[in-house]
Amino acid sequence: LPQRIKETIDFCGLTDHKLKRIKHLSKGYKQRVGIAQALIHNPDILILDEPTTGLDPNQILEIRSLIKELSKDKTIILSSHILTEIEATCNRVLIIKKGQIIANDTPQNLRLKTQNTEQLIVFIEAPSQEHILQKLHELPTIQNIEQLAEKPNYLLITSTINESSRKHIYQLCVEQGWNLLEMTQQEQTLEDIFRELTIN
């Protein structure tokens, strides 16, 4: 057992702090101690509940890296409401609503199943922004246009269900002599998917 303790301390990055009292450790290292406690008997399955809550960005990256290293030879079940963390760490997602599993798939497959509406981030260079908006609204495949507050002159364009506006936007820019500087598809985040599946 002493050898196993040493291996666990080393693996969890606690070697330089092994003689300190837990109450004197930072929150990040306290999380490492918690993981070390769970690992000491070398379980095949490890359940972690909100392992990065309250940590600073550097500590989050460290714990995330530790979890990924553990997942190479163990099954890790990570429970969290921080969906950006789930997206960055997990290769399979289960969404639970009222005690029932309503989704069980990889993040990429969940996006493919739920995203039936195309969203494009578009930057068009032209003399008049009002003219751009007027002409875009006339396109048959466009359902909604929003101007991004954080990026002036960038538009978030939502197509009608099961339609794509890419070709129409490109052709419009050619006809009008506008410069189409950017057109990228915005993928749904896990937060978007979670809201869509659990809102009702």
Secondary structure, DSSP 8 states (H G I E B T S, - for coil): -HHHHHHHHHHTT-GGGTTS-GGGS-HHHHHHHHHHHHHTT--SEEEEESTTTT--HHHHHHHHHHHHHHTTTSEEEEE-S-HHHHHHH-SSEEEEETTEEEEEE-HHHHHHHH--S-EEEEEEE-S-HHHHHHHHHTSTTEEEEEE-TTSTTEEEEEE-TT---HHHHHHHHHHHT-EEEEEEE----HHHHHHHHH--
